[in-house]
Amino acid sequence: MKKTKTYISALLVAFLASACSIDNYPAPDAQLYGTFLDSETNEPVEQDIIRGSQIEFIEHGYSSETKQTMLVKNDGTYRNNLIFSNTYTITPVRGNFVPLTPQEVTVKGETQLDFKVQPYIRLKDVKIEKVGSKVVATFKLQQTVINNVRKIGLYVHPEPSVGEPMRTALAEQEINAATDPNKVYKLELDVAANSNVLKAGNQYFFRAGAIIDAPESKFNYAKAVRLGL
Amino acid sequence: MRLLHLFLLLPFLSFSCRGADDDDKKPIEPKPVEEVKYDETGVLFKSYKGLVMAGYQGWFTAEGDGAGRGWHHYQKNGKFEPGFTSIDFWPDVTEYSKTYNTAFKYADGTAAKVYSPYDEESVDLHFKWMQEHDIDGVYMQRFVGEVKGESGKKHFNKVLANALKASKKYGRAISIMYDLSGSASADMDFIVKDWEELQKQFLLFDNKEYPQYLRHNGRPLLAIWGVGFNDGRKYTIADIQKLVEKLKGPTKKASILLGVPYYWRTLGNDTENSQLLHTVIKSADVIMPWAVGRYNASSYTDIAGTHLPADIAWCKTNNIDYAPLVFPGFSWGNLKNDKSLYNQIPRGKGDFLWQQVAGAKLSGAEALYVAMFDEVDEGTAIFKTKKEGETPLNADGKFVGIEPDLPSDHYLWLTGQAARWFHGESGFTAQRPVRK
């Protein structure tokens, strides 16, 4: 019986040891980060963290060629601190900019990879201010492609990552036309009418955006503005 | 012990030997090949940028024109008579001084006539029209499958001679485009030889003889159409890579425009999935993606809206120039024996053409390729053709006319408006201009 116990213990030790060896692969040892930059203005291109532009990457050396994705933060930056040193095919996809071609990138240590992009729409001369019981946004639109502008919107949320997919209140307008770069667009959000979600005395983030009518396109935005109500 | 000494000495011996060798073999510097420099004095078109040029098929012949090729590209199954033709649009030959009677008749019983580009006066008229309407010029198509044969070579050389003369007379840009459709790998050497022959025969690069031959990046521009298509061609992208190297030569004597499929950048749809295509494109100077049949008026914005600027951005990054193709419409019912293909892509009185012109301009394009000046088989011609209701009879089929309320030079005029916009004139928008 004692012998059997010894055997079982030995087997257990062997099993645990083998389990340990499987777990002993090296951890991701590199970081990949960067910013989506407007190719004309060199300014970061604002994004949505939820349902926003994504970065697809395929690690070389595996026959499966599995696509992995990274999200982009609202300010147009992204960062992956858990990536293996290797060569990757990297493609920003489903974005608010003119499509880019996949590129081969060697990731090693701290690797910076910025994407120069042509945003579908630039929001210009943006003003968002409280006027009486309303928050009023005015801006011009500079579209860089011939497609129609589908919609414009003003979005509100307590967090700075406000956007069309993340808002507690909104004011939108359908456009469905090519826009005149000199026209001033105006959106008004009635604070009183949204008093169930917008509490007086609280701070909120407001962000104006517009979306182009193109397959898989995402909203283009101006920077979010913080206002106290 | 002696052996040990020998081993100890060996490294020194071998070292000293190598030293002696180094002295003997002084690296021979390859003599740098000097790139050819062209005298551009008096040259009329130093860049494709800012120009609107059309493709010129010039492949038609008529019985009795002296080419000895019968009704080439008019006929079908060896006959050019009602029910047997490959053309959908009928050329309007009112202004031609030399025409040919055909077996086709108008409703009133009069014989319908055609022209032949084998005749100098007909080609002259075409270039006169280009000048009248501000169209910058044409790319003369040179079909490898045709010029390999004696009669084809005779024909296309005659048409080229006609065109060189007329383009000089009217100050229109001219360049040559090899169309590789139907070619095989073995034909690449033929192209190199043919191109050398042409340069000598016509003094193509002589700035005094032909100041209107198109230059780009300081060199004469030669176009090669048909690289990267996934339609089962008998030559490869690697063949074209070698061809481009040979045509440029070590002295880089020509700039190259490549005609590529529409989805060249994403390597999908009509394009072979091979990264080598991008390598070859990067070795060229200009690309022109083939857009005929890739969209119509209703699908244009969805397809080209983001595709065009993405193409242009790629080309800018890689320092390649980009000429989008625009076409007025498409019709090949007679060619394909299928009545449902008459007006397959309707012209909309020029709305479709202008939609593409504006799309290209607003997306940042700097030059245009118009398909085509005289292509009546596939119904993309911009030159003067008969109007709907005034075309000859065609047994139980028909000919597609241009819209009856338009003047027959409408598409020439509209192409000329595009040229003026690309030349930098103001006042043009996405709205098709109105003729006053």
Interface residues (C-beta under 8 A of the other chain):
Chain A: S39 V98 P99 L100 T101 Q118 Y120 T144 V145 I146 N147 N148 A178 A214 P215 S217
Chain B: R265 T266 T301 D302 A304 G305 T306 H307 L308 P309 A310 A313 W314 A358 G359 L362 S363 A430
